[in-house]
Amino acid sequence: MRAIQFTAVNQIEVREVPEPVPASGEVLVRIRAAALNHRDLWIKLGQYAGLQFPCTPGSDGVGEVCAVGPGVDAETAARWMGRRVVINPAFDWGSDPVAVPVDQLAEAPAHLSDDEAAALPLAGLTAWRAVMTRGAVRRGDKVLISGVGGGAAVAALQFAVAAGAKTWVTSSSAEKIDRARALGAEAGFDYTRSDWVEAARAAVPGGFDVIIDSAGGEGFEKLIDLAAAGGRLVFFGATRGNPPVLPMRKVFWRQLSLLGTTMGSPDDWRAMLETVSRHRIRPVVGHGFAFAQAASAFDLMEQGSQFGKIVVRP
């Protein structure tokens, strides 16, 4: 079978590799489409712990169950064989991205295309836990999502809107803000402007009840300034590094909660899929690439200019 592999830092090849054989309790999934995540980019750049080359990137996928291993009972095998599935990425992948424990399977939401279903698992699960489990967003909350454009931030916007929250975004791109408004955002703020914090205060005088961030860096202190008293700041990344200053007095005097999060539990996974199906939420796919264009797909992710997920198709 064909696989995209990193053969060294910043070296990508499409190679023929042996088809995996499912071990006990595993199934084999024939991937129809897979989505990129920042984890994959960090592996490409050699910035991930324990790397051994060659390695096959990938956490997200949609496909069909085409084989089952020993230890999968006949009823379970009959249930899943030939079904279109998405794979819960919140487990130890080991060395094989397509032979997975049968318990990690879920039926792909019927209203989603293959590209949309591939875009859902990791970004959707991460965003769901950030917004709904850790952020506890409720109807009427005022929510700010920073750096909209990446898959998780866009999914966070969709979940917050579906929950009935009034939601704003930040971006350096007017086009991305316009696209976020089309998905239900109230408005957006250009964080490259020196007066963006003042604009946000004017738009939401009492501050934001929940702020979702994956960047960190110097801008994190500004998010603390924009939080309402008793507000919740949820973060699941640090693409701009650690904040140089943490203004602790602002945090404790205003009773703020700083909540770290990543991925999600089995309960988060089930709740996320149920909400996607019930609200017919469609993950945003910004770009699709064929296997042979894998290098271009990673270049686009490194530039950070996409809105939504980047999908690669065999």
N, C-alpha and C positions, 0 to 999 in steps of 0.2 A: 504494500500500500504506500501511498505518497504521504509525506509529512513535511511540514515546515520545521527546520531545525536551525539552531544556532550552533555553528561549528567552532566559534571562538567569539571573543568580544566584538560586537558590531559586524559579525559575519553571518549572513543568512543564506541558506540553501533550501531548495525543495528537493528532497531525497526519497529514494525508495527504501523503505524499512520493513522488517518482517511484520506480518499481521499478528497482533497479540492474541494470546489464547487466554480466555477468562479462567481465573483460578476459582477456588471454592467460594461460593457465595457471590460471584461476580457475573456480570453480563458484558457483552461486547456491543458497543454502540457504533453504527456506521454514521459518521458525522456528515450532516448536510451543510451546516454553516457554523462558524465559530466567530466569536467577538474578541477583540483585543482589549486588554486592560493595562493599567500602568505597571502592574506586576510584570507583565511581559516586556514592557519597555525597560524596566530596571534590570531584568535578566539580560536583555540585549546589550545594555551598557555595562554589564559586569558589576552591577550595584546590588546584587542579591546574595544573601549568605549561602554558603555551601554549594556553589555552582560547580557542575562537572560537565564538560563539553564532550561530545555533542549533546544537546538537550532539546526537547520539544516543548515549546511554550504552549500556553493555553489553559484557561480555567472554565470558559463558557462554551456551551455547544448545544445544538439541537440535532437530533438524528433518530435513526430507527434501531431498535434492539434487533440484532441479527444472530446472536448466539448466546447461550447461557452455559455457565460452568457447573461443575459438580457441586452439590450442596444446595442448589436452588430447586425447591420442590416443584412437582409437576404443575400444581395449580398456579403458583407464582410465575413459572415459565410460560404457561399458556396465557396468563394475563398480560405479560409484557412483550412477548415475541411479536415483532412487526409493528409495534406501537411507536408513534412519534413522541419522543420524550425530551425533556430538558433535564440537566444534571445539576443537582445541588452541589456547588463548589466548596462548601464549608466542611471539608474533611481532608485527610492526608492522602494526596493524590498518589504518593509513591512515584514510581518511574513511568507509569503508563497513563496517558491522558484519555484513553478510550475504552479500556477495560475497567469497569467501576463496580463497586458494591451495589447489589440490586436495591438496597434500601435507600440509595441516593437518587433513585429515579422519581420523576413526577411526569404526569402526562402534560405535554405542551398545551397551553391554552389554545382552544380551537380557533379563536378569532385572529390569532397571530400568524403572519407569514414565517417562513423559516428564518429569514434575516432578523425579524423582530423577536422571535423566540430565542435565537442565539444571543441577542443583545440583552436579554432579561436577567439571567441568573446572578452573576456576581454584583453588577451595578444595582440591580433591583433589590437584592437581599441587603446589601450594604446601606442603600438609601432607606429601605423600609425600617431597618433597625434604628438608624439615625433619627428618622422623622417620627416614627410611631412608637417604638419601644423606648428608646433613650430620651428622645425629645418630647414624647407624650403629647404630640400635637392634637388639639381639639378644635372643633368647629368654632370659628370666630377668632382664633389665635392670630396674631400678627407674626409672620415668619419671614426671615431674611435668609436667602441662600446665596452664598458667595461664589464667585467664579463660575457662573452657569455656562455650560458648553460641554463639559465632560459628561460621560454617561451617567455617573452616580448623581451628579448635581442636577441633571435634567430629570432623572427618575425621582429625586427628592422633591423637585418642583411638582411633578405630576401627582405624587402621593399626598403632598400637602394640600394641593388644590382639591383632590378627591375627598380629603378629610373635611373640607369646608373652611380651611384657613385662608385668610387673606395673605397673599405671598408676594414678596418683592425679591429681586435678584440684583447681583452686581456682575459687571463684566467690563472688559476694556473695549468691547465691540458693540457698536450700536445695532448691528445686524443681529447679534446673538440676543440682545435685549428685546428686539422686535420679535424674534422667534419665541422667546420665553413668554412674551405677552400673548402671543397666539395660542400658547398652551395654558393660559389662565393667570399669568402673573399680573399683578396690579400695575407695576412699573418697574424700572430698573435704574441703577446708578452706575455711572462710569467711574470705576475706582482709580483711574489714572488722573482724574481731575482733582485739584487741590481742595475743592469745596464739596466733594461728594458726601462727606459726613454731615455737613450742614444741610445739604439737600435731603438726605435721608431723615434727619431730625425734623425738618419742616414737613415732610410727607407723613411721618409717623411720630407725632410729638411725644407720646408716652414711651416710645422705645419698642423694641421687638420682644415678644414673649419667647420666641425660639429663634436661634441663629444656627445655621448649619454651615460648617466650614471644612475644607480639606486642604487648605493652603498653609495656614500658620504664618510664620515669618513676621515681618514688621507690621503687617496689616492687622494682626490679631488684636492688638491693643485698641484699634479703632472699633472693632466689633464689640469689645467689652464696653466701650463708651456708648454704643448704640443699643445695648440690652436694656430692657425694662427692669424695674425693681423686681427681684425674684425670678428674673429670666434665666433661660437655660441655653448654654452655648455647647453645641454638640460638634465634635470634630473627629474625623476618621482619616486624616492624612496630614502631611506636612511637606507639601511639594516645594514650599519656599523656606523650609527649615524651621528651626525652633524660634519662637518669639524672643527677641533680644531682652524684653522686659515683660514681667508679669506684674501688673499693678494690683497687688494683693489687697490694698485698702479699698480700692473700688469694688473688688469682688466681695469682700466680707461685709462692708457697710451696706451694700445694695442687695445682699443675700442672693448673689448669683450662684448658679451651679455650672461647673465645667465638667462636661461629660464626654469621656472618650468612648469610642465604639469602633468595631470592625466586624465585617461579615454579619453572621446572624445564627440564631439557634434553629433547631428543627421546627419549633413553634413559629418563629419569625418566617421561615421558609413557607410553611403552609398558609399562614395568614397573608403573606405577600401574594402568593399565587391566587388565593381566593379573591383578594381585592382586585387584582389585575383582571380576572375573569368577570367579576361582578360589575366592575365599572368599565369594562372593555377598554382598559388602558393599553395603549400601543407604545412600546419603547421606541424612541426616536433613533433611527439608523441614519447617520450622517453620510456615510460613504461605504460602498461595497467594492471589494477587490477580489480578483481571481488569485489562486495560489501563486501563479507565476509573478504576480505583482506584490508579493508579500513585503519586499523591501520598501516599496512606495507606501504601503499601509503603515509601516512602522515609522517612516519619515514623517507622515502626516501626524501621527500621534505625538512624535517628538516636537513638532512645531506647535501643537496645541491649538490649532485653528479650527478643529472640527466642532460641530454642534451635534451632540448625540454620539452614538457608538459607531465604531469602525468594525466592519464585518468582513471576514475572509471566507470564500466559498471554494471547496475542492473542485 
